[in-house]
Amino acid sequence: MAGTDASSSSDESGLGTRVPALPRLYFRIAFAGALFTVTLSFLTLAAWMGGWPLLASVRARYIPMAPSTALCFALLGGSLMVRLFASRQGLRVVSVVAAALVSCIAVMKVIEFSTGWRFGLEELLVRSPEMFGSVPTGRMSPVTAGNFLLGGVALLLATLRPGTWAAGITAFGMTLVSLVVLLGYWYGTPLLYGGTIIPVALTTATAFLCFGIALLASLGPEGWPLNQLVGSSTRALLLRSFLPMTVAAVLIDGAVRNWVLTNYHVNPVLLSALAALSVAVLLGYVIARVAALVGGRLDRAEVERNQAQEELCALNEQLEVRVIKRTQELREKNEQMEQELNMARELQLAMLPQKFPRVPPDCAKGESALKFFSFYFPTGGVSGDYFDVMPISDNAVGIFICDVMGHGVRAALVTAMMRALVGEEISRARDPGDLLARINRAMIGSLKQTGSTMFATAFYLVADVERGEVLYANAGHPQPLRLNRRTRRVHSMGNGNGHAGRALGLFEDATYETRREDISAGDFFMLFTDGLFEVENPSGDLFSHERLAEVVEHRSHESPHDLLHRVLGDVRDFSQHAEFDDDVCLIGMEVRRAG
C-alpha cells in the first residue's frame, strides 16, 4: 500500500495483534529514533571499554552515561526495531523478553536506591568507579531507573496491546521526564548536580528523548497523544498551531533570559518586558494565521452549505414537478388498466352461457326435461372460475366447471384457454374421463410453451335423460352434491375411492375415472367451486363441504331457485361478510323427466 511500510500487517497470535501498518513518515521517525538510541548506547559502551569518558558525557563537567544504562538502551532500541520489522511470532517474543528484562533491571535499581541493598549487577561492569563530585560514575541514576521502568512498560503495552491509550501515556511520561532533564542542561543548571543522588547524564536524557519520540511514532496516528494532533478537525488544527509555538516561546524565553542575565548586565524588568512583548508578537502572529486558516475553513463551509442548500431547493422543485408528472402518468395508466380490466370482465362474462339448452331442443319453453340455474361472483375485475353448459345430443347435456389457481388476469387467461379446449375436445370425447385427459394434455403443452406453471381443478358431467343416467369425472375439484327429492337426502358425487382425481396441468400421464349414476325426476344436482364453502367466520371456523351438504339437505323442501339463494345467504351469514373472499361459481340442475 502506498504511504505505508510493507513490513507491518495484521496477524493474530498469543502475543496480541501485530503492529498495524504505519504510514511511511511515522515508520521512518520510529526507526530513526530507535537507531539513534542504539547507536548512542553502543558509543557509550565503546567509550567505557576504550577509556574515553568524554564520549559518554559530551563534556568533562557532565556525568557520563553508565554502562548499565547503555545496555538497557540497546535492549529497548533493539526491541523497538524488532517490533517494527517483526514478521514472525518468535522475533516478537524476543522484543517482549527484552522489554521485560529492562523493566526488571529498572525495578531492581529502584529497590537498591530505596533500601540500600545491592544486587551487584553494575559492579560486574564497573568494579571501581571514579567519583563525580560526591556520587560515583558508572552507576545508574534512580531517575534513569524510573524512566526505564516507564519505557519498558510502554514497549510491552505497545507490543501486547497495540492501540490502547496506556502505552501512549507511559511513553509520553518517559519523554516528559527526559525533556525536564534536558531543559536543566539547556539552562546551564543540570538537575541533581552537586547532591548525593546520581544525576541523569546528558546523553541519557537525549537517548530517552529519542526513544520516547520513536515509541510514540510507532503507535501511529491513532495512538495517544498523536491522535489529538493529526486530522482535519478544528481541535487538531488549533492544537498543532498553538501547542508547539507556546512551548517553544516559553523555552526560548527562559533560555534567552538566562543567557542574557548571565553574560550581560541588563535591567531584569526591561528584559522581562521585551521578552513578554516578543512572546505577545509571536502569539499574535500565530493567532492571526490560525484565525485566517480557521476562518477560511468556516467561510468555505458556509459557501458549500449555501450551495448545497440551493442545490437541494432546486432538486426539491424538480422533484415536485416530477412527482406531479409521474402522478398524472400513473393516474392515466390506472384509468387505462381499469378500462382494460372492465373490458376483460365483460368479455369473460360474455364467455359464460347466456342461455341454457332445452332438452329436447324443440320442446316448448318450460317443458325442458332439464332446468339449469347459475350464480357467478368474481372477487376482482376478472375471475379464475369458469363454467359452461353444452348440448351433447337431443337428450343429453354436458356441464363443465373449473377453478384455475389464483386470481386476476393470469387466471382469467387460463380460463379462456380452458373454454377453447373444451369447445375443441368435446366433440371428440363423449366420455367425461377421456375429455378431462385430453384437456389435461393440451393444457400442459400450451403452458410449456409459455414457461408458466398453472393448474386448474375441473368437474365434467353428462346428463342423459333418455337413458336416465349421468356420467361424470373429477379432476381435483370439490365433489358436487346430489339431492334426492323423494328421500330428501344429499350425497357427494365421488370418484369411487373417496378422493378427487389429479388437477389439470400438472401430470401429463394423468387419467380420470368415469363414474355413472341413475337419475330420476326430481333429482337436483349442485356443482360449485371451493369459494362457496372455504369460508371462515370471525372466530376462524371453516364453513366446510360437510356443512354445505347439511344446509342443502335442511332446505331440500324448497324450490331449486330458492334453495340456491338460501344457501348463498347462509354462507354469507356464517362469514358475516356481504361479499365472498374468493371467486364463487354455482350451477344447479333440476331433473324434471328421465327415462
Phi, psi and omega in degrees: 000136181293138177085002179231160180271133186287348184280355183243134178205187182263140180200130179267133177205179179290347180260025179090187182275138181294161184303126176296157180300126182267143168302150187302320181298315181295320179298317181294319178297314180297316181294317180296317179296316179295320179295319179296321179297314180295319180298315180296323179292320179293322177297321179295315179297321177296322179296318180290321181286330182266356180076034178245075185299333181297329180293334181266352184234352181073309178231153183294332182273004177253145179288139181280161175291137180286150177301321179297323177295318179298319178298319179296320178295321178297320178293315181293313180297316178296322178298319180294320178295320176297319179298323181290326186253356187297128175242355179231152182297326182299319178294324179290330175298320177300317179298316181295317181296318180296316179296321179293323179296318178297319179297319179296317178299319180297318179297319179298320179293322178295321178295318178300316181292325184280324187252340184083356179278135187256134174274338175084014180290314184288334178295335177291333182270315180229106184284314184237085184286148173282160181266141173243091189071239180259008181237151180278151172272169179076010179239144182283136177288145176299329176294319177298318179299316178298321179291323176298322178298316177297316181295317179296316179296319180298318180292322176298314179296320180295328181277317184276325183228066180295146179093354179270153182286339184298320180298318179294321181294314181293320178294322179292322177297317177299319181294321179297319178299316179295324178295320178299316179296317180295325177297323177299318176293322181295319180280357178083011179231073182304141183291141174070003176290137179088359180256194181260357178261134182298124180282168178272130181290155178299317179295326178294313179297321179295317179296320177298318180297314180296317180293321179297315178297318180297318181293319177296321178293326180292340177285345176082175181292346178273347182276155177281139005263005184295333179293345176277345187251336184265161179109175183258009180289157179297321179300312179296322179297315180294318179296317179296329183277314188272320187298307180298318182293322179294313179297316180297320180297317180295315181294315181295319179300314180295318182293315181295316181298317180295319181291318181294313181294332180283323188256344182226155176266092182239144178298121182300325181294316179296320179297319179295321180294316179296320179296317179296320179296318180297317179296320179296318179296316180297314180294324177298319178297315180297316180297319179297317179296316180294319179298319179295319181292311180293318178298320177298319178296316180297318179297316178296321178296321179295317179297315179296322179295315179297319179296317179296323179294319178296317178296322179295318178298317179297319178295323178296318178297316178297323180295319179298317179297317180294321179296316179298315180295316181294322178298318178297317179297317179295321178298317179295318178297318180297318178297319179296316179296322178297318178297318180293322178293321177297319178296318179297321178296315179297320179294320180293320177295326179292336178286340180282158180301127178274334173209157185258150181291152174262147180232111356285167186298331185266010180284159179287160179298131182089356180253007182294141179291338179234135178238137187243150177224146180213147175223138185221119183230092175284142180280331180243200179295321178231163189234160174259005177263146181208145174214161177207147176237117190232137175288132178261319176207188181295336184239008183226144180227140176254135177242122180241131177224139180215160179224111181275143179304133174086190181226179171082201190294318182301313180296321180295322178296323179291324177297323177297320177295320179297319179300317180295320180294320179297315180297328182281323188265344188293330179284343183265339186227104177276341178278125183303318180296320178294321179298314180297322179295319178295316179297321180299313181294318180294322180294316179297318179298320179291318181292327178298324180294329180269349181074019182259156175240109179222157174215164181214146171263149183208154175221131181234128183231135175243119179256122181242106184285334180291319179274346181067046183210161170234139172247138182208158175216151186236133176241073176071015186266154174304137184290127178296165179250142177238126180253122175268114186292329183289317180266347184055040177247148181242136173222156180275143180269093182271184181253020175103325180249010177085001181233148175284158179286183181288147179292158179282144174095003184249312186237118186292332183265015182294141175239157186227127184280136176264127180251155180230141174219145174284152178232158177217165182301138180097346178294146180229128181249140183228113178251143187200166173261168187292345178295344181284324186242344176276069185235136180252148172268175181303337180275354180092005178282144181265139180296313171076158179293322181295318178296322178299317179298321179295319179296317179298317180294324179295329182254026184293342181279349183274163178292158181305316182296313179293323180300313181294319179297317181293323177297314178299319178295320178297320179295317179295319179297323180295315182280343183060033175232142179284334182244156177277149178278343182229161176301140180231128175231127184226127180234133175242142177227120178256130178267114180266324177220148177203144176084000000 
